[in-house]
């Protein structure tokens, strides 16, 4: 995005990428349907950026979701708004969008250099690159770093830049997993029988280390190691921070959010005759086998036979989350170059002429189009900073 803005102003732009082809993480983001942005009201949209919404809001105001959709339409790609408010290309794919974009960039004079891994700077301040032909040193009038976070390192964003910037004294926040799963100690039987099972339209809640309750409804998936999915990703930041402070956190799942507690208790108390407990719960409350298995993971035999405890657990099933999954598995990463290390144009205060954008900055957001939108917006902002620097 920065290359596009700069090339439109007549700036000669060279893009150096460590991978054999560009946009690999962009293509991976589109593998399950290219969720490009979100159509919710802007007053709600910018709050999705948590502690960094103050820093990101001006960039998002300058290039909001509506502007991003118009930009995509300008590439000849139609979009639509899904039932959840998420915005997708009509064909749900990332590749056509990327192809059209790269064609336009090349037509405008942007030059791409593949298999160029950035190694930092030489003694004279030139950029060092490892290439198949050996090391190259490049001098530039301005440099923009868009090196990604630390998730999905096989796609190129391996966090290798952290040590290079630390050596220069740049203030960084440690990289952590964001939009990630969490570990739960399931029994072997549960893992064998129910790993991969979805939980639809449940409500998850917990109390963080500051005593604040977090509550959200959505879908998630039970895994061999614990739990993941959109509902969990939306809560991953406060869950991760609470675990860091407390060592673990108890997440409560309301398995029957459409039913009042009194109604659930009355149905549990209804005589079940010769039916098994699982058949009784299925008949009276629509409780499926995976829900029953979760009850067996949580309650003792005596507790399962106690109607009040059983009903209470159906409305607030406790799961002890022990740790977030590793950064390499996460959809995105938190941490990176602190905004305090940057000026208002996203230029490093300690290294004039070097700008940063995208996921390598210290911010995070849930899935739903928020990640890509802020990456695009920060790229445009950094480009404007480069233009201002080149004029001085």
FIMARKE-571881 format. One record per residue (C-alpha): residue in three letters; x negated, y negated, z. Coordinates in steps of 0.25 Angstrom, whole numbers, padded with zeros to 4 digits, always signed. Layout:
BEGIN
ALAXYZ/...
! end
This chain:
BEGIN
UNK+0000+0000+0000/UNK-0011-0009+0003/UNK-0018-0006-0010/UNK-0005-0010-0018/UNK-0003-0023-0011/UNK-0018-0027-0013/UNK-0018-0022-0028/UNK-0006-0031-0030/UNK-0014-0043-0026/UNK-0025-0040-0035/UNK-0034-0033-0025/UNK-0043-0021-0030/UNK-0040-0010-0021/UNK-0047+0003-0019/UNK-0041+0014-0011/UNK-0050+0025-0005/UNK-0044+0038+0000/UNK-0051+0050+0006/UNK-0041+0060+0000/UNK-0041+0065-0014/UNK-0027+0058-0017/UNK-0020+0046-0010/UNK-0008+0046-0002/UNK-0009+0060+0004/UNK-0002+0057+0017/UNK+0008+0049+0010/UNK+0012+0061+0001/UNK+0012+0070+0014/UNK+0022+0060+0020/UNK+0031+0062+0008/UNK+0030+0077+0009/UNK+0043+0078+0017/UNK+0050+0067+0010/UNK+0043+0053+0008/UNK+0049+0045+0020/UNK+0044+0031+0016/UNK+0051+0022+0025/UNK+0063+0020+0034/UNK+0076+0012+0031/UNK+0080+0009+0045/UNK+0081-0006+0049/UNK+0068-0013+0050/UNK+0071-0017+0065/UNK+0071-0002+0068/UNK+0060+0002+0058/UNK+0048-0006+0064/UNK+0051-0001+0078/UNK+0047+0013+0073/UNK+0032+0008+0074/UNK+0032+0008+0089/UNK+0020+0001+0096/UNK+0015-0005+0083/UNK+0028-0010+0077/UNK+0023-0025+0080/UNK+0011-0023+0072/UNK+0018-0015+0060/UNK+0031-0024+0060/UNK+0025-0035+0052/UNK+0020-0025+0041/UNK+0033-0018+0041/UNK+0041-0031+0039/UNK+0032-0035+0027/UNK+0034-0021+0021/UNK+0047-0015+0027/UNK+0053-0002+0023/UNK+0062-0009+0012/UNK+0050-0015+0006/UNK+0043-0001+0006/UNK+0055+0005-0001/UNK+0055-0006-0012/UNK+0040-0004-0014/UNK+0043+0011-0016/UNK+0054+0008-0026/UNK+0044-0001-0033/UNK+0036+0012-0036/UNK+0048+0018-0042/UNK+0052+0027-0030/UNK+0066+0027-0025/UNK+0069+0028-0011/UNK+0081+0032-0002/UNK+0084+0031+0013/UNK+0087+0044+0020/UNK+0098+0047+0030/UNK+0088+0044+0041/UNK+0084+0031+0035/UNK+0071+0036+0030/UNK+0067+0031+0016/UNK+0062+0041+0005/UNK+0058+0041-0009/UNK+0070+0047-0017/UNK+0062+0059-0021/UNK+0056+0060-0006/UNK+0042+0061-0012/UNK+0029+0053-0009/UNK+0021+0057-0022/UNK+0029+0049-0032/UNK+0029+0037-0023/UNK+0014+0039-0021/UNK+0011+0041-0036/UNK+0019+0029-0040/UNK+0011+0020-0030/UNK-0002+0025-0034/UNK+0001+0023-0048/UNK+0005+0008-0045/UNK-0008+0006-0036/UNK-0017+0011-0047/UNK-0010+0003-0058/UNK-0013-0009-0049/UNK-0028-0006-0048/UNK-0029+0001-0035/UNK-0040+0012-0036/UNK-0040+0025-0028/UNK-0052+0032-0023/UNK-0050+0046-0018/UNK-0058+0055-0009/UNK-0065+0042-0002/UNK-0065+0044+0013/UNK-0068+0031+0020/UNK-0080+0033+0029/UNK-0081+0019+0035/UNK-0090+0007+0032/UNK-0105+0007+0028/UNK-0115-0003+0034/UNK-0111-0014+0024/UNK-0096-0012+0027/UNK-0093-0005+0014/UNK-0083+0007+0015/UNK-0089+0021+0015/UNK-0081+0032+0008/UNK-0084+0047+0007/UNK-0081+0052-0007/UNK-0084+0065-0015/UNK-0095+0057-0022/UNK-0101+0053-0009/UNK-0100+0040+0000/UNK-0096+0027-0006/UNK-0096+0013+0000/UNK-0086+0003-0005/UNK-0085-0012-0002/UNK-0072-0018-0001/UNK-0066-0032+0001/UNK-0056-0027+0010/UNK-0053-0013+0016/UNK-0040-0007+0020/UNK-0040+0006+0028/UNK-0028+0015+0027/UNK-0033+0028+0033/UNK-0021+0034+0039/UNK-0020+0040+0053/UNK-0024+0054+0058/UNK-0013+0063+0054/UNK-0013+0072+0042/UNK-0028+0071+0040/UNK-0028+0081+0028/UNK-0021+0070+0021/UNK-0032+0060+0023/UNK-0028+0052+0036/UNK-0038+0059+0046/UNK-0041+0047+0055/UNK-0056+0048+0051/UNK-0056+0033+0050/UNK-0054+0031+0065/UNK-0069+0033+0069/UNK-0073+0024+0057/UNK-0065+0012+0063/UNK-0068+0015+0077/UNK-0083+0014+0073/UNK-0080+0000+0069/UNK-0073-0004+0082/UNK-0058-0004+0076/UNK-0048-0002+0087/UNK-0040+0011+0085/UNK-0029+0019+0092/UNK-0032+0034+0092/UNK-0024+0042+0082/UNK-0013+0050+0087/UNK-0002+0059+0081/UNK+0011+0052+0077/UNK+0024+0058+0071/UNK+0019+0071+0077/UNK+0024+0084+0083/UNK+0022+0088+0098/UNK+0018+0100+0105/UNK+0027+0109+0114/UNK+0024+0122+0120/UNK+0034+0131+0114/UNK+0034+0146+0117/UNK+0029+0155+0107/UNK+0043+0161+0104/UNK+0048+0147+0101/UNK+0037+0143+0092/UNK+0039+0156+0084/UNK+0054+0155+0083/UNK+0057+0140+0082/UNK+0044+0132+0077/UNK+0049+0124+0065/UNK+0064+0123+0070/UNK+0070+0109+0069/UNK+0078+0102+0080/UNK+0088+0093+0073/UNK+0094+0080+0079/UNK+0089+0082+0093/UNK+0085+0070+0102/UNK+0071+0069+0108/UNK+0068+0061+0120/UNK+0057+0059+0130/UNK+0052+0049+0140/UNK+0038+0043+0137/UNK+0027+0039+0147/UNK+0033+0025+0149/UNK+0047+0031+0153/UNK+0053+0027+0139/UNK+0063+0037+0133/UNK+0062+0040+0119/UNK+0073+0047+0112/UNK+0076+0051+0097/UNK+0085+0060+0089/UNK+0080+0068+0077/UNK+0074+0081+0072/UNK+0062+0088+0076/UNK+0055+0102+0073/UNK+0050+0112+0083/UNK+0036+0117+0080/UNK+0026+0127+0084/UNK+0019+0117+0092/UNK+0031+0109+0097/UNK+0040+0099+0090/UNK+0039+0089+0079/UNK+0048+0082+0069/UNK+0054+0068+0066/UNK+0060+0067+0080/UNK+0047+0070+0087/UNK+0039+0061+0077/UNK+0048+0049+0081/UNK+0044+0051+0095/UNK+0030+0055+0093/UNK+0023+0042+0097/UNK+0029+0041+0111/UNK+0028+0056+0113/UNK+0014+0056+0110/UNK+0011+0044+0119/UNK+0019+0050+0131/UNK+0011+0063+0129/UNK-0002+0056+0129/UNK+0002+0049+0142/UNK+0009+0061+0149/UNK+0003+0073+0143/UNK+0016+0078+0138/UNK+0031+0073+0136/UNK+0044+0080+0137/UNK+0053+0078+0125/UNK+0068+0080+0127/UNK+0076+0086+0115/UNK+0091+0084+0115/UNK+0095+0096+0107/UNK+0110+0092+0107/UNK+0110+0077+0105/UNK+0124+0077+0100/UNK+0130+0083+0113/UNK+0132+0077+0126/UNK+0125+0083+0138/UNK+0138+0087+0145/UNK+0143+0093+0132/UNK+0131+0101+0131/UNK+0132+0106+0145/UNK+0147+0110+0144/UNK+0143+0118+0131/UNK+0132+0125+0138/UNK+0141+0128+0150/UNK+0152+0134+0141/UNK+0153+0149+0144/UNK+0145+0157+0134/UNK+0149+0171+0137/UNK+0140+0181+0131/UNK+0134+0172+0121/UNK+0119+0169+0122/UNK+0114+0155+0127/UNK+0109+0152+0113/UNK+0123+0156+0106/UNK+0130+0148+0117/UNK+0122+0136+0114/UNK+0123+0137+0099/UNK+0138+0139+0100/UNK+0141+0128+0110/UNK+0131+0118+0107/UNK+0125+0121+0093/UNK+0111+0124+0099/UNK+0102+0131+0089/UNK+0092+0142+0092/UNK+0080+0132+0092/UNK+0087+0124+0103/UNK+0090+0136+0111/UNK+0075+0140+0109/UNK+0071+0126+0114/UNK+0080+0129+0127/UNK+0073+0142+0129/UNK+0059+0135+0128/UNK+0063+0125+0138/UNK+0072+0132+0148/UNK+0070+0144+0157/UNK+0081+0155+0156/UNK+0087+0150+0169/UNK+0088+0136+0164/UNK+0094+0141+0151/UNK+0105+0147+0159/UNK+0108+0134+0167/UNK+0118+0126+0158/UNK+0114+0112+0164/UNK+0100+0114+0161/UNK+0102+0120+0147/UNK+0112+0109+0143/UNK+0102+0098+0148/UNK+0091+0105+0140/UNK+0099+0105+0127/UNK+0100+0090+0129/UNK+0086+0087+0134/UNK+0076+0099+0130/UNK+0062+0096+0135/UNK+0050+0098+0127/UNK+0036+0095+0133/UNK+0028+0089+0122/UNK+0013+0092+0125/UNK+0006+0084+0114/UNK+0007+0078+0100/UNK+0003+0087+0088/UNK-0011+0083+0083/UNK-0013+0071+0074/UNK-0017+0079+0062/UNK-0002+0084+0062/UNK+0005+0071+0064/UNK+0013+0064+0053/UNK+0006+0051+0057/UNK-0004+0045+0067/UNK-0004+0035+0078/UNK-0015+0026+0082/UNK-0026+0020+0072/UNK-0031+0006+0070/UNK-0025-0003+0081/UNK-0017-0015+0076/UNK-0025-0023+0086/UNK-0038-0020+0077/UNK-0031-0026+0065/UNK-0028-0040+0061/UNK-0014-0045+0056/UNK-0018-0040+0042/UNK-0022-0026+0047/UNK-0037-0029+0046/UNK-0047-0023+0056/UNK-0051-0035+0065/UNK-0065-0028+0067/UNK-0067-0025+0052/UNK-0063-0037+0043/UNK-0058-0033+0029/UNK-0053-0019+0034/UNK-0038-0017+0035/UNK-0030-0005+0040/UNK-0016+0000+0037/UNK-0007+0012+0038/UNK-0007+0024+0048/UNK-0021+0021+0053/UNK-0016+0009+0060/UNK-0011+0011+0075/UNK+0004+0013+0073/UNK+0014+0025+0072/UNK+0028+0027+0067/UNK+0038+0038+0066/UNK+0041+0045+0053/UNK+0052+0040+0045/UNK+0045+0031+0035/UNK+0039+0022+0046/UNK+0024+0027+0044/UNK+0024+0024+0029/UNK+0031+0011+0030/UNK+0021+0005+0040/UNK+0009+0011+0032/UNK+0014+0004+0019/UNK+0017-0009+0027/UNK+0003-0009+0034/UNK-0004-0006+0020/UNK+0003-0019+0015/UNK-0001-0027+0027/UNK-0016-0023+0026/UNK-0016-0026+0011/UNK-0011-0040+0014/UNK-0022-0041+0024/UNK-0032-0037+0014/UNK-0027-0048+0004/UNK-0028-0058+0015/UNK-0042-0054+0018/UNK-0046-0054+0003/UNK-0042-0068+0002/UNK-0051-0073+0013/
! end
